[in-house]
Amino acid sequence: MTSSNAHHPDPGEVALAYVLAADIGNTRISLGVVQGETAYAQVTVAADDRNAMAELVKQMWEAMESPRRVVASSVAPRSLEIFRQVVAEAVDEPVAVIGEDIPLPIEVGVPHPERIGTDRLCCAAAAYGRLQQACVVVDLGTAITVDCVSAEGVFLGGAILPGMRMQARALHEGTARLPDVEPAEPEGVFGTDTVEAIRSGIVAGVRGAVRSLVEAYATELNQWPIVVTTGGDAALFDNPEGIVQAQAPPLCLLGVARALYQSLAESPQ
């Protein structure tokens, strides 16, 4: 991905804080140390594993220089409350939450911005901040999101579909004999046994869905947007027919930090 021309707070204006960034979901929490456009570490922990979470928070916090902050994007109120409690006990620090304590990091061009997960908005903000042009962010995690940002930097919306592992699990649990398959790159065009057939169907299905969505977005935009993939299963998506221009680092965590920096830059000094 190209470097961003967007304004970032200059250290002379606002100290470029280290951010312990958190992407909080229902079952997992991703944590990372971010400064500026660099993510120095990323780990994932079960949302209900307080001991492991506390240890990670302590280690990351102690590795960060001042000024430092804890900032979170959350789509899971219960997990967020657990995270707040753990951080308070581990490092005695408040958690600033995007959409509550910190403004959204990107302009949202949909009727009800509050109905869009802040994780999606953080990914979109980080991608657009780097690219400064129309783009599509494909986040391949538990669920897959395919979101579009206009050339003017407005989040337009997108699509959500089941993640690859969720699809595999649904086939296993919803049938009598299909095995539980770990998604992987198919060995060839033809699935020569049941496992390979499932892998081929899942991977090809996701690629086809993303291509169809990007083509529809391009028609609406009157231009072909840059397509960026991120998330745990991004490597499985590969680069079908050149549709993907880049795989990105943890965009959500970078977007979490970006939200803080924008908020600091816009605050009265």
Secondary structure, DSSP 8 states (H G I E B T S, - for coil): -----S----TTTS---EEEEEEE-SSEEEEEEEETTEEEEEEEEETT-HHHHHHHHHHHHHHS-SSEEEEEEES-HHHHHHHHHHHHHHH----EEBTTTB--SSEE-SS-GGGS-HHHHHHHHHHHHHH-S-EEEEEESSEEEEEEE-TTSEEEEEEEEE-HHHHHHHHHHTSSS---------SSSS--SHHHHHHHHHHHHHHHHHHHHHHHHHHHHTS--EEEEESTTHHHH--GGG---EE-S-HHHHHHHHHHHHHHHHS--
